[in-house]
Amino acid sequence: MIVVTGATGALNGATVDHLLERLPASEIAVAVRDTSKAARFARRGVEVRRGDYAHPDSLPAAFAGADQLLLVSSNDPTADAIGLHRAAVDAAVTADVKRILYTSHQAAAPDNPFAPGRDHFATEQLLAASGIPWTSLRNGFYAHSLKWLAGPWRETGVIAVPSDGPVSWTAREDAAEAAAIILAARGPYDGPITITAPAAPTFTELAEIASELSGRTVRFQRIDAEEWAAAQSAAGQPEHMTRFLLGFYQAAQGGFFAGTDPLLGELLDRQPRNARDALQATSE
């Protein structure tokens, strides 16, 4: 039995869809906070269970019988992500789960300026200490985020951000499919594995790509971090979100998102989507 958490979200929901192309529905269960939102899976014969990291008592039953458990990471920047993940790992131990797969990030590191990278690293330490075999899916930074992180270049003709660091922009859809392939294969992946697009363009290179796609000159402008933060605040962005996003740009400048790996293409047996594809999608 494969149990997938967070299946009402975009990432793990797509993973379940890909699993259903490879395995009988009777071999899959989803653990979700709101079971009514998982009706589409129930209609296809997938067992729907209630499980909420914030309510640890709900988790052991939700994870029961799992040969493999796919834990989605918390994506709420205001939540105690490590505490939520600890509850999930503890429940997996209680439920005698045979293997945990966790949606981590390629930038999992204790010194990452981007807070989720630190949370992912801490969660991997929890997994390592659990005694359960585990796989950490260190996905590249999701490419659909370019819609926000590259700024309103379609209107201004300028990518004006506080970094020119490289980022291996990776399609969330590809990462979801890769997770399904690994789960269905019950392969020998242990510990962290890196799942990224094949290239990590800088923002200067993104401006060049945007120019080609739009047929007009799009230039890159690196702006002072505090000036950028002040502009975000002036535009109504909450302070905690401004600092959260600034951590991303600082991490990019520090090279935390620069690594690439051929594994994603090998798993998919095709060329993964890349930053050009993402910019094309946000241009349409």
N, C-alpha and C positions, 0 to 999 in steps of 0.2 A: 504494500500500500504506500502510495506517495501522498503526503499531506502538504498542501500549499497554503500558506498564510497570505493575507493581503490580496486575495484573488479578485476583489472588487475594484482594485486599483489598476492602472494602465499596465504596469510592468508585469506583475505576477498573473494578472488576468490574461494577458497575451501568452504567458508561459503555459497556462492551463489550456488555452486554445490549441497551442502547438502540441501539448501532451496528448490531447484528444485525437490528434491526427496519427499518433503513434501507438497508443495504448487503449485498451477498453476502459470505458468510464468507470467500471466497477473497481478498477485499480487506483482510482484517484479520489481524494476528498479535499475539500477546501475548508479552511478555518477562517472565519470572517467576523468582524464586529457586528455587522447588521446582516442577518441571514436573508432578509427580504431583497437585498441588493444582489444576491447571488442566484436569483431565480433562473437565470438563463443557463447556469450550470446544472441546476437541479433538473431542468427539463431535458437535459442531455444524459441524465443518469448519474451525475456526479453527486456523491454524498456531501451535503452541506452541514457544517458544524459551526457552532458559535464559539469563538475564541478571541479574547481581547487581551493584549499585553498589559493593559492598565487594570485588568481584573484577573490576577494570576490564578485564582481558583477555577477559572473557566478553561484554563489551558491544558492540564493533563488529559482530560477527557477529549478535548479537541485534537490532541496529538496521539491519542491511543492507537496502537497497531501500526505506527508509521515505520516502515523500513527506511524511508527517506522523508525528511521534513525540510521544506524550503521556507526559511524565515526571511521575510521582507524586513528591511531596516526601516525604522521610524523616519518619516520625512518632515516632521514638525520641528522647526528650528527653536520653538519655545519649550519643547518637552524635554524631560530627562531621558534621552535616548538610551543611554547606557543602562539606566535602571529598568527601562522597559525591556531591553534586550536580555538583561540578566534574568528577569522573570521568565522570559521565553526559554532560555537555555536551561534554567532550573527545572521548568516544567517538562522539558524534553528528557532530562535525566529521570524525573519521576515516572514518566510515561514509557521509559525503556525504549526510546527512539534509537534506531540502529545507525543512522547517519544524519547529520545536519548539513544542509547547504544554506549559505547566508549571502544575501545580496549586499556585498561590500562595495568598495571603490578602489580604483587603482592607486589613489593617493592616501591610503590608510597609513598614517604615520603619527607618532606622538607629538611631533613638532610642526604639524601642518597648520598654517594660519587659517585654513578653512575648517571650521568647527566639525562638520561631519567627518572629515578625514581622521580627526582625533577620536571621535566616537567609534568609527569603524575599527580603528586599531585596537581600542579598548575591548570592543566586542570580540575581536579575533582572539584576544588573550583569554576572555571568558570561555570561548569555544575550546581553546587549547587545554584549558584547565578542567574541562567538563568530563573528560574521560570517554567521550563519544567521538568516533571518527567524524571528521568534518571537512568541508570544502568551502572556501571563501571565494565567491565570484567577484573578483575585483574589476568591476565594470568601468569603462572609460566614462568621462563626463558626458552626460546625455545631450545629444546634438540638438534636440528640439529647444533646449535652453538658449540657443543662439537668438531666438526670437526676442529675448529680453536682454541677454548679456552682451550682445553686439550693439545694443542701443538702437534708436530710430533712424538708422542709416538710410532707409528707403525714402524718408522724407527729407533728411538733411544732407545726404551725400557724404556723411562723415561717420566713421566709427570712432567715437570719442570715449575712450575708457582709460582707467588708470593702470594699464598693464599692456605689455606687448609679449607676454609669455606664450609658449606653445601649449596647445591643448589637443589631446587626441579625441576630438569630438566623435562620439560613438552613438549610433542609432539605438534608442531604447528598444525598438522592435527587434533589432538583431540580437541584443543582449537577452531579450526574453526567449527568442528561439534557441539561442545557445544553451540557456538554462534547461530548456525542455529536452534538448538533445542529450545533455549530460545526465539528466535524471532518467530518461528512458533507456539510456545505454548502461546505466548502473556502472559507469566506468571507474577507473582507478585513480581519479583525481583526489589528491589529499592536500590539505592545507590551502594556501592562497594560490589562485591562478588568475592571470591577467587577461581580460577580455576587452580589447580595444579595436578601434579602426586602425588602418595601417599607417596613418600619418598624423602628425600633430602640428598643424599650421599655427603660426603666430597671428596676432590680430592684423599686422601689416599684410600678411599673406591673405588673410580673410578679406581685407579691403580690395586686394587685387582680384580675388575670385568674384567678389560682389560687383566690381566694375565690369568684368567679363559678362556676368549674368544679366546685369541691368542695362548694359550698353551705354553707360555714362560713367564718368570718373567718380569713384568712391575713394576717399582718402582716409588714412589712419591718423588720428591725433591722440597722443598720449597726454592725459591731463593729470594734474596733481591729485593725489588720493583724497586729500581733505577738501579740495575744491569740488571734486566729484561728489563726495559725501554731502557737502553743503547743498549742492544742486539737487541731490536726491531728496534731502529733507525739505528743501523749498518747494519741491514738486509734490509734497505730501507723503513721501515714503516714511513709514515708521522707523524710528532710530534703530531698533534692534534688527530690522531687516536690512537697513543700509549697512550696518556693521557686518552683518552676516554675508552680504554680497561682496563687500570690500575684502573680506577674507578670501573669497574666491579669486579675485584679481591678484591679491598678494601671493596666493599659492601658485597661481599661473606664472607670475613673474619669477617665483622661486624654483620653477621647474617641476613642481609636484605632479603636473598632468602631462608631462612631456613624453613619458614612456609609451611605446607601442609593442604589440606582440602579434605574431601571425596566427595564434590559436583560434581567434574568432573566425577568420576565413577558412581555416581547416575544418572547424566544426560545421560551418554552414555549407562548405564545399562550393563557395562562390566568393566574389569580392564583396566585402561588407560595404554598407553605405558610408559616406564620408561627409566632411564639412560642406563640400560643394553641394551635395544633395540636400543638406539641411538648409543652406542659404537659398537654394532654388525653391524649396518648399515655402520658406518664409517670404519669398519675393512674389509668390503667386496670389 
